Structure formats: C-alpha cells, structure tokens
Amino acid sequence: MKNIILFPTISKTRKKQPIVNVDGIKYFTTKQIQLLRRTVRDQKPTLTHIREWMMIDLLTTTGMRVSEAADLRCGDVKCGYGESEVFVRCGKCSKSRTIQINESLKSHLKKFLKWKQGMNESTDYDDFVFVGQRGPWTSQAVQQIVKKHLRKLGLYESGKSVHALRHSYAVEYYKHSQDLRGLQKQLGHSSIQSTQIYADVTKEQIQDTIKGLWQ
C-alpha cells in the first residue's frame, strides 16, 4: 500500500488574541478596541448592522453596562445645543447618573435617532433606542451581538468578554486623564475604591515609559 501524505488544512479564522488581565480585571488593548470598532463600523450597512454599530460605539465610548445600554430611551439622549450626555435611568443598585459623551458619539446618536424616524420608528421620550423585529433589545441580545463580533476577530474569551468592554473604557479613560473622580462619575461607582483598581499601572504604560530609557 502506498504511503498517503496528509497535508494540514490551513484555517482561515483569526488566531485568538488574549485579553489583557491586570490584577483580575480583563480588558482589551487600545488596538483591539480600535479593530472591533472599525470592523463593525465598516460592515455592510443593513438594518441590523446599523443598530449593531450604534450599540458597539455606545458601549466602547461610554463604559455603560450592557443592561444600561439596552434600557436606554430616546429621551435619555441629551444631544441638543450645549448638551453632550446620556442619562442612565436605572444603573446598578437602581441608581441613576449622567454620562458625558464626546462629539463623535453625540453626532452618531443624533444621526441614529433621525434614521429611526426615517424608518418610522417612534422616538418619543420613553421609547427604547434599540429596537429589533421582536421588540426592544434585551441585555442577552446585546451580549450575543458583542460576542458574535468578538468571535469573528478572535477576541472572544469565555466569561467576561462583554463586560471587558467596560473595563477597557475605564483603563483607557484613566490612562489619558489620571482622573479617578471623573472616572468614578462616568462609571457610576458608589465608592472611589471600586474605581481605584484602574489606577494600577498596565504593561503598556510601562513599555511606553521604558521605550527610550538611557537612549
């Protein structure tokens, strides 16, 4: 019998990239979040994808919890003249708060609400921002959407992958501002101790510091 040479198949899927873990806090690097955002933003603009990009933009730009984003109402989007914020009606422990947003997200939200009106979707004060064919998106639906895109990019890790978007926002915010009080307000933490974990130095910051050492 002739020897049969088996050639290994080449997988077209992306190699799984590890999520960074600093003292138990799992988060994605800046480049990984940029990849996620760019990939979802540039997909074919179907009705579903337009909604998905709005959700991914909201989560990564505000650090909102998945449940808070799913519960967002049209009247909670404050994007009028002199306003750049979203209101969380019922966060953790039933506490409300206001989150400041940047101009890019403000513009995206305004265009998205206008798009909803063009689709004959109601945008009254108490109407949900995210509504699909089966009604308002649930937290579980949002989690599945995020996981779907993370898997495509090889970024998915069982457990805290979706919540890691919130951690990623917090790490990036503190890295740029060094402002724990501001971050505490944005995240809605009752105690500054809960926010303190993001002040730990990351390996990326250490690399930036030592890059030109003694040169």
N, C-alpha and C positions, 0 to 999 in steps of 0.2 A: 504494500500500500504506500502510495506516495505521501510524503510529508505535506501537510497542509499548513501554510503560513497564515496566521491570523493577523490582520492589521488592525490596530486600535482605532476606534472611531474618535473623531475629533468633535468635542462638544461645542456647540455654538453659544451656549449660555455663558453669561459673565461669571468670572470667578468670584466667589463670595468674599466680600470685604468685611473684615472685623469691625465691630463697633468699638469705639474707644471707651474705656472704662476707668474712671478716676474715682477711687475710694467708693466703689459701688454705684456710681452714677454713670449710666450708659448714655452716650451721646454720639452724634455723628460729627465728623470734621467739617470745616468750612467747605472744602472741596466736594465732600459727599452731599451736603445740603444743596450746594450750587448745582451739582449734577442732577439731583432729584427735581429741583425746581425747573431747570432748563428742559429736562426730558418731558415732564408733564406739560409745561407751557407750550412746547413745540409740537405736541401731538396733533393729529388731525382734529380740527375744531367741530366735533359732533356735539349734540346737546349734552351728552353725558360728560364729555371731556372738558367742555366749557365750565361745567359745575365743579368737576374734579380739580381743575387748575385753581379755581377760586378758593376751594377748600384748602388745598396744599399751600397756597400763598398766605391764606389767613393763619393757618397753624404755624407755619415757619416764621412768620413775620410778627406774631403777637405772643407766642408761647402759651396760647389758650389750651385748656384741657379739651380733650375730644368731646366730652359731654357739653362743655360750654359752647363750642363751635357749632355743634349740632342743634343746640337750643337757641342760637342767635336769631333774633327777629329783625325785620326790616326797620322798625322804629328804633332799634338799638344801634344802628349805624349812624353816627354823627359826622356827616361829611359836608355840612353846609359851610357858608362863609365863616372863616375863623374857627372852624371845628375840624379836628382830626383825631377822632377817637371812636371806640366801640364800647358799648355798655354791656357788662355781664350781669344778667338779672339774678341768676342763681348759681353761684360758684360752689366751691367746697364748703361744707357746713352751712349751706344756704345763704352765703354772704355774697352781696353784690359788689361790683367795683367797676371802675372805668379804666380802660387800657388806651394809652396813647399810641397812635399809629403814624407811620411815615407817609410822605406824599405819594409814593408809588402805590401803596396799598389803598390809600384813600381814593386815588384815581380809578384803581381796579374795581373797588367796591361800587363806586358811582356808576361806572360803565356796566357792571354786572346787574345792578338794580334796574338800570334803564333797559338792558337786554331782557330782563324778566318781564318788564312791562310790554316790550315788543312781542313777547311770547304769550301775551295775555294772561300772565301770572299776576295775581294780586300782590301788591307791595304795601298794604296797609300796615299800620303801626305794629299790630300783633301777629302779622303773617310771618311764617318762617322764611329765612333767607334761602335755605337749601331744601328744595322740594323735588322729588322724583316722580315717576309714574305711579308709585304706590303710596305717595304722600310724603310728609316731612322725613328727611333723613334721620335715622337713629344713630346713636353712638356706635352700635355694632356695624352699621352700614359704613360709617366713616372709617372705622378701624379696618374693615375689609378693603376699602378703596386704597388706603395708605399702604397696607400690607401688599396689595397687588403690585404697586409700583416699586416698593422696596425689593420684592422678589425679582422683578424684571432686571433690576440693577445689581442684584447680588448683595444687597444690603440688609436683607431680612434676617433677623435673629429671633428665635422663639422667646417669647416672654414680653419684654418691654420695648419692642421696636417702635410702636406707635408713640408711646409716652416719651421715647427718646427724642422726639422732635421738640418737645417742651424743654427738655434738658439741654438740647443743642442751642436753642434760642437763649436760654439763661447763660450758658457758657460764653456764647458769642457776645451777648449784651455786656456781661461783666468784663470780658477781655477788652472791649472798646471803651468802656466808661469807668471801670473801677468803682462803680456806684451801687453799693448794696441796697441802700434805701430806695433808690429808684427802681431797682430790680424787684425788690420786695413788693412795691406797689403794682408793678406790671404783672407779677405772677399771682398776687393775691394771697401772699403768705401772712398769717396772723403774727408769727414771730420771726424776728430777724435771724434767729438761729437756724430756721429752715432754709433761709437764703444763703447763709454763711458757707454752705458746702460748695457753692460755685466760686468761692474766692480762692480755693485751692489751686495751686499752680499746675497747669497742664504741661504735658511733654512738648506740645507745640510752642508754648511760651518759652520754655527752657531752650528749645532749639533756636528760636529767634534771638535769645539773649547770647548764646554761646557761638553763634554763627561767625561773628567777626572777632572773637576773643583772641588777643595777642597778635592780631594781624594789622 
